[in-house]
Amino acid sequence: MRHALEAHTRAALPTMEEVGAQLGDVSRGARALWDGTSGPAARPARGARVTKSRSG
């Protein structure tokens, strides 16, 4: 097992277009996380149900 793990090479990460082609539409939030931005584009999609945490 150790030899298999050490000899393994990682595949390249898929592009956002490849992910969308396999899974369907990608939300703005998912795109923002993919791009490394978490500004206004990461807000929930229109119509999404959002619950707020009660911890505090």
C-alpha positions as CSV (number, residue, x, y, z in Angstrom):
1,M,0.0,0.0,0.0
2,R,2.8,2.4,0.9
3,H,4.5,1.8,-2.4
4,A,1.2,2.4,-4.3
5,L,0.7,5.7,-2.5
6,E,4.2,6.9,-3.1
7,A,4.2,5.9,-6.8
8,H,0.8,7.6,-7.4
9,T,0.7,10.8,-9.4
10,R,-2.3,13.1,-9.0
11,A,-4.4,13.9,-11.9
12,A,-4.9,17.6,-13.0
13,L,-7.8,19.4,-11.4
14,P,-10.8,19.7,-13.7
15,T,-11.8,23.1,-15.1
16,M,-15.0,24.8,-14.0
17,E,-16.3,24.1,-17.5
18,E,-15.6,20.4,-17.1
19,V,-17.3,20.4,-13.7
20,G,-20.4,22.2,-15.1
21,A,-20.6,19.8,-18.0
22,Q,-20.7,16.8,-15.7
23,L,-22.8,18.2,-12.8
24,G,-24.9,20.9,-14.5
25,D,-25.2,24.5,-13.5
26,V,-22.7,25.8,-11.0
27,S,-23.9,28.4,-8.5
28,R,-22.2,31.8,-8.1
29,G,-21.0,30.8,-4.6
30,A,-19.4,27.6,-6.0
31,R,-17.7,29.7,-8.7
32,A,-16.5,32.2,-6.1
33,L,-15.0,29.4,-3.9
34,W,-13.4,27.9,-7.0
35,D,-11.9,31.3,-8.0
36,G,-10.8,32.0,-4.4
37,T,-13.0,35.0,-4.1
38,S,-15.7,35.1,-1.4
39,G,-17.2,38.5,-1.9
40,P,-20.7,39.4,-3.2
41,A,-20.5,36.7,-5.8
42,A,-20.6,34.1,-3.0
43,R,-24.0,35.1,-1.8
44,P,-26.8,32.4,-2.0
45,A,-28.5,31.9,-5.3
46,R,-31.9,33.5,-5.8
47,G,-34.6,31.4,-4.1
48,A,-32.1,29.5,-1.9
49,R,-33.3,28.7,1.6
50,V,-30.7,30.1,4.1
51,T,-30.8,29.4,7.8
52,K,-28.7,31.3,10.3
53,S,-26.8,29.6,13.0
54,R,-28.0,30.1,16.6
55,S,-24.5,29.5,18.1
56,G,-22.9,32.6,19.5
